Structures are given as C-alpha cells and as structure tokens.
Amino acid sequence: MKRFFALALAILMVVVALPHSAAKAQGKSLQVYLTSIDQPTQDLLNKTIIPAFITANPDVASVEVITGTWGDFDTSLAGWFAAGKGPDIVYLGSEYAPVYGKLLANLDQYINEKTFPALKSYLPGAISTVTFDGHIRGLPLLFSPRPIFYRTDLVKGAPALKDFKAPLTFTAAVQFAKDNSAVANGAITKQAFFNANPGSPDGLFDSQEFIAAIWAAGGELYNKDGTSAFDSAQTKEALQFMYDRRRAILPDEKTATLPAFTGTSLSTGTVVSAITPFWNVPAADDKVWANIAIEPYPAGKAGKPTIQVFTDWAGVPAYSPNPDLAAKFLIFLGSTDNVASLQKIAGYIPPRTDAWDALRKSSPLWNTVFDLVTNTKYLVRGFSDIRGSADLRPMLVSEVNLYLTDQLSLADVQTALKIQYDAILLKDGFLGGVVPSAATAAPTAVATASK
C-alpha cells in the first residue's frame, strides 16, 4: 500500500532541522521519523505546524524530523529498538501494532478523552489499530478505505448508477465475473474484476484481499491459542471463492491476461470493477465518477459484506525520555486545523469523523465513501493485528498462487498455509508456550498436487 505519510529510515536518513531548532536550547527536544514525505507536506510541517507547536509549548526547544525510505523501515526500527535510543515518534503502518506494540509506550494517561476530547470522533477501527494489549500506543494519522469500485457503464446491460446492484455474496460475485468478462483470440479483452494493489500483476490475487475474504466469510486468522486458523472452513470458503472467480475470468492459465496499462485501472475501459487504493483512482472531478459505484467486498455464507480499512499511525517508542511531550505533539497534529491542512496539502483522509464535513461538501464522492464506512450493515474492519506480516505476505503470494494456478489442491494449500504460518508465528514469538505439532517443520511448500 502506498503510504501518504510514513516515517522510517536508519542508515540513509536525511535530517531536516526545523525552524526554531536552535531556540530555547535548554528546553526539551523531539525527534520525529517520517518516510516518503513529499515536499509540500514537509513545508507544511516545517513552516507551519511545528513552529506553531513550539510557540504553544514554551518548554520545547526543538523538533527535528528525519526522513528516509520505506524500504529501510524494518531495519531502522529494529536498530533503534535494539539500541534503546532513537526517534521519539515513529511512523507505523496499519498492521504493525502486534509487531512493535510491546516496544511502544503506554499512552493512556496522555491520550484519552479528557486530554483530547476529539478522540471520541475517531473511527473505532482506527483506535483499535493503535491499541496493543488494551492500551493506546499512538494516534491515527490517516485512513484509507479499500472498497470495490464498479464501472456501471461497463457492466452487462449498462445499468444507471442508481439502479446498479453490486454482488454482495461470493456466489453472486463469481456470477458477476462470468457475466462481465470476455476472451478473444486466447486473451482477456474485458476483465470483470481487477485488484490494482502492487504485487498483483494479473489483478486476480492480492494477499490483503484474501485476508478480507476470510473475514467476510466469518472467519479469523488465529485460533484462541494464537495458532493459525488457515485450516478453517472459512479459509476454505475464501480460497474456493478466489479460485472460482479466477476461472470465471481466466478460463485457463494459457489465456493471456490484460496488457499493462498506464493510469488508473478504472479509466481503461477494459476493467469493470477494481480494488484500488484511493491514491490510484481518477480525480474527484473526473466525469467517470458519474458511472462508478463504491461497494463492499462480497460475503461468504456466514459473514457480512466487508470494507477493509487501512490506518497509518504514529507511535511513541518506550525508550523515549519524553512520552508526554511526544503524545502532546501527536494531539497537536490531530487538531481540527492541522487535520484539515494535512488533508488539503497531503491528501490524507482524516480518521476523525468530525473532520469530514468539508470533504462531504467538496464532492458527492466523499459522501458515498463516508456513508459506506459507517454503514452498520457491513463489517468495516481495519487491516490490523496481522502478526508476522513481513513473512506472511510473501508466503501467501507464493502458496495461494500455486493453488489458483492448479499446481496445488485446496486441501494441500490449506495445509501448507497452516504449517508455514504457525512456523512464522512461533519464530516471531507470537505463540508463547504453544508449540503446534507441525509448526517446527521447515517453512517450505507442501508437495504440490494436481487439482
């Protein structure tokens, strides 16, 4: 997922000394770690937000921002946590609370509805993302829902937007894929569904969507003892759905997929529906939105239609000598004015529902999005509590694609996922004293079997 506002680095860091950094030399100082931050956002922070924070807090001598690359994120954080010294505030992606939560400060006494009344306006899923072991470890910075976008003008029969009915079950979604895909001369010419997330070149599998499909089937990733639940009936249902949808679009693995395209998948004219990040959709004033429906993911037999939400947040490492000041800066960053500025300059979608009014007024698009993520008929779930995520994703891509391309049976892929993920969880210390009988096996694929 592309990060709008990230914080990371270690070795290749670029240190940006902010205005006032030399002033009030006897006061406290903060260091903030950001990654992939663009120049307009740097200017907003350096010239407006941070000077205002220093002015409002006479005990602050300086605030320093270090920036770097997302690729160095894990190495950077591991080095700082091992040394017990580093930035006072670090950027964290949606899934990182279980990875770094125990190394972050408990901020309950600093960030609560008394010290920050606006906290109650944050989406529950955003707050759960920054919570570890029942305690607040940081503050959400932005959120990005990941719905399915449908080009209704490309749907069979070209229904008007107001008349379009999205497929809200796995069965209906497979039928939609059959009805709205086309193949000619051994190649796809029209694709009913395309996942435009990075790492899904053919648009037919993404590990994040797979996890959402398990949730939409009523399942979970973990058993009560913390072991992997990839052997569950819900995982089986999600896998079968993704296979059936693939075959509804791609008759066999000899069929050529859509050629690479530039721009957004929703603008190609060959993609009927897509899961794509908000940074990769047409501009809000593009006429194409007159024919785009925004809908949840389909559900399994025992689940609910689901909207997956990604929340980027900032945490305070336990080694920081100034957790109170770091929390105060996060609260300042989350103020009404600063949230509005960050949305305008950096394009962040605020995780505060009371900051949505201006966006609602700016475009009907935002009304649709915000109504969707607050609809109680759907499961709106944050992409969080994903344990061992650095190893999980490549494992899912490797093993599930073997199944989807007829190189591994459904039973065998579930066994492979279960064994390998338990091994990852055990290695990373997530299982405590629990040692699954198969978890000590080498994390390699189960022998492939023909479907």
Secondary structure, DSSP 8 states (H G I E B T S, - for coil): ---SSB---SSS-EEEE-TTTTSSTTSEEEEEEEES--HHHHHHIIIIIHHHHHHH-TTEEEEEEEEE-GGGHHHHHHHHHHHT-S-SEEEE-TT-HHHHGGGB---TTTSSTTT-GGGGGB-HHHHHHTEETTEE-EEEEEEEEE-EEEETTTSTT---GGG-----BHHHHHHHHHHT-EEETTEEEEBS-EE-STT-TTSS--HHHHHHHHHHTT--SB-TTS-B-TTSHHHHHHHHHHHHHHHHH-SSTTSB-----SS-GGGSSSBSEEE--GGGS--TT-GGGGGEEEE-B-B-TTS--EEEEEEEEEE-BTT-S-HHHHHHHHHHHTSHHHHHHHHHHH----SBGGG-HHHHHH-HHHHHHHHHHT-TTSEEEES---TTHHHHHHHHHHHHHHHHTTSS-HHHHHHHHHHHHHHHHHHTT-STT---TTTTS-S--------
